[in-house]
């Protein structure tokens, strides 16, 4: 996932969980305005700790994935 897609994904997950922006912002310790900007990819700077808290509240965690340089499926994906 690219950096500018994270905010849109968080918005989608937030809605799936039934959280308002205010509820998720309160859990994450940030303002609703900051969360809204992050969801719209208007805010390029958010701490990794805050991102981890947001994802934890949504039931997700940060994970690393090897970048596929040739856009071919990996053996696991076949």
Secondary structure in CASP SS format (residue, H / E / C, confidence):
PFRMAT SS
TARGET T0000
AUTHOR 0000-0000-0000
METHOD secondary structure of the structure
MODEL  1
X C 1.00
X C 1.00
X H 1.00
X H 1.00
X H 1.00
X H 1.00
X H 1.00
X H 1.00
X H 1.00
X H 1.00
X H 1.00
X H 1.00
X H 1.00
X H 1.00
X H 1.00
X H 1.00
X H 1.00
X C 1.00
X C 1.00
X C 1.00
X H 1.00
X H 1.00
X H 1.00
X H 1.00
X H 1.00
X H 1.00
X H 1.00
X H 1.00
X C 1.00
X C 1.00
X C 1.00
X H 1.00
X H 1.00
X H 1.00
X H 1.00
X H 1.00
X H 1.00
X H 1.00
X H 1.00
X C 1.00
X C 1.00
X C 1.00
X C 1.00
X C 1.00
X C 1.00
X C 1.00
X C 1.00
X H 1.00
X H 1.00
X H 1.00
X H 1.00
X H 1.00
X H 1.00
X H 1.00
X H 1.00
X H 1.00
X H 1.00
X C 1.00
X C 1.00
X C 1.00
X C 1.00
X C 1.00
X C 1.00
X C 1.00
X C 1.00
X C 1.00
X C 1.00
X C 1.00
X C 1.00
X C 1.00
X C 1.00
X C 1.00
X C 1.00
X C 1.00
X H 1.00
X H 1.00
X H 1.00
X C 1.00
END
